[in-house]
Amino acid sequence: MRERRGMRRITLIGAALAALTGLTGCGELTIRTWVKVIENDSTGFVQVAGGTPLVLSQIQGGFLAKIVMDTTTIPAPLEGTLTLEEVRIAAIQQGPLQYICAWANPALPSEGTVVLDLLGGTGSTVVNANLKTVAGFGGGLVTAVSTSTELNLEGDLLTAFLGAAESGSADGLFATRAPFEGESVLAGLPVLFSLDLGVTNDTTPPVFGEDHAFLCSFYWEEQGTTLYHGVNPKSSYLRAWPGDVPKPPRVIDLEAIGALPGETLQLATIGDFAELPSLEDGNNTRMTAVFSSTNVVKAPGQRYRIPGAINAGPDINTGGFLSCFLIFCSVQSSDIPEDFRVDPTRSVVVPAGAKYLFVAPLPPSRKWADNSGFGFGVDVDPGPYPYE
């Protein structure tokens, strides 16, 4: 029985490796994702001058991680680097500290290493983080904290990695625990910060309660006011070719990011994608967007898939495709009049009635299902948080 199970496992691994090596290319592969705190699975405390630990609650937030791996080593373990591009952590302390905000120190990089053994089902990420923190205690005195953490991954990583390649999304790939511990000085007293965070990952920014956002946003903005939203390279809101089945587009809730009608947004693509199934970064960066009064998106075979579309920005003609049945062919347009190209050199004003922003890649082939990449997205800059 054990021999049969072992042979079955070897057969499955062989099939999975064939699927991986059957992709068009290997090389440098970038994963850009938010590693987010699971509030009800996270604990922490602050200890001042060796006194009684001050327990933290309502721990929320996460950090934006950029992971770059070398996939040419498959089937050997993948090795790479990790950079924390942004950190946003907030917590409440029912006592003298009142609240804690933490963010990445712009003057010092936060970096680490990644090793993924897909066949062995294990992985590890070691991160050396340089943070800044502030507490209600001490009149908002900002302190520097240097800490390190190791994220250990276990399970069927090979299946998870293959599933990510198939879906175009690495969501949930880094679900694990993230323990952080570091020392600092607060009001002249030595302080120990300790966090034990349950985390998962996806491509949307962390969501905060109103109090956390009000107390901490000013400090987080030392890292900049942009928010990264990942965009699946297989996604689209345009009419698709027959047989092409794109994933749903990224939908950004404008109210959630503080972008109300009449306000100006700066949008910029970040990263790239490939037009073929691949385990390496591509060279395509084109992206389009459309505002909408609703978050409804219709089936890929329809031309006007966004029924609530609202015109804004310089229009872009997205062309179409030739549809044939036997010897009869006709041009099918995929263009809609309301969308625009995402261009960092131009800003766009949120139009009246807009509640959502749809964002999707625009591959030259106008085909989406076979695209690939985990590092593509849009930086949305709504400007400073309205503190008053």
Stockholm file with secondary structure:
# STOCKHOLM 1.0

chainA/1-388         MRERRGMRRITLIGAALAALTGLTGCGELTIRTWVKVIENDSTGFVQVAGGTPLVLSQIQGGFLAKIVMDTTTIPAPLEGTLTLEEVRIAAIQQGPLQYICAWANPALPSEGTVVLDLLGGTGSTVVNANLKTVAGFGGGLVTAVSTSTELNLEGDLLTAFLGAAESGSADGLFATRAPFEGESVLAGLPVLFSLDLGVTNDTTPPVFGEDHAFLCSFYWEEQGTTLYHGVNPKSSYLRAWPGDVPKPPRVIDLEAIGALPGETLQLATIGDFAELPSLEDGNNTRMTAVFSSTNVVKAPGQRYRIPGAINAGPDINTGGFLSCFLIFCSVQSSDIPEDFRVDPTRSVVVPAGAKYLFVAPLPPSRKWADNSGFGFGVDVDPGPYPYE
#=GR chainA/1-388 SS CHHHHHHHHHHHHHHHHHHHHTSSCBSEEEEEEEEEECGGGCEEEEEETTCSCEEEEEEEEEEEEEEEEEGGGTTSCEEEEEEEEEEEEEEEETTTTEEEEEEECTTSCCEEEEEEETTTTEEEEEEEEEEEEEETTTTSCEEEEEEEEEEEEESCHHHHHHHHHHHTCCTTTTCEEEEEEEEEEETTEEEEEEEEEEEEEESSCCCCCHHHHHHHHHHHGGGCSCEEEECCTTBCSSCCCTTCCCBCCEEEETGGGTCCTTCEEEEEEESCBBSSSCBSCCSBCCEEEEEESSCCCCCTTCSCCCTTEECCSSBCCCCEEEEEETTEEEEEECCCTTCEECCTTCEEECCTTCCEEEEEECCTTSCCTTCBCBSCEEEEECCSCCCC
#=GC SS_cons         CHHHHHHHHHHHHHHHHHHHHTSSCBSEEEEEEEEEECGGGCEEEEEETTCSCEEEEEEEEEEEEEEEEEGGGTTSCEEEEEEEEEEEEEEEETTTTEEEEEEECTTSCCEEEEEEETTTTEEEEEEEEEEEEEETTTTSCEEEEEEEEEEEEESCHHHHHHHHHHHTCCTTTTCEEEEEEEEEEETTEEEEEEEEEEEEEESSCCCCCHHHHHHHHHHHGGGCSCEEEECCTTBCSSCCCTTCCCBCCEEEETGGGTCCTTCEEEEEEESCBBSSSCBSCCSBCCEEEEEESSCCCCCTTCSCCCTTEECCSSBCCCCEEEEEETTEEEEEECCCTTCEECCTTCEEECCTTCCEEEEEECCTTSCCTTCBCBSCEEEEECCSCCCC
//
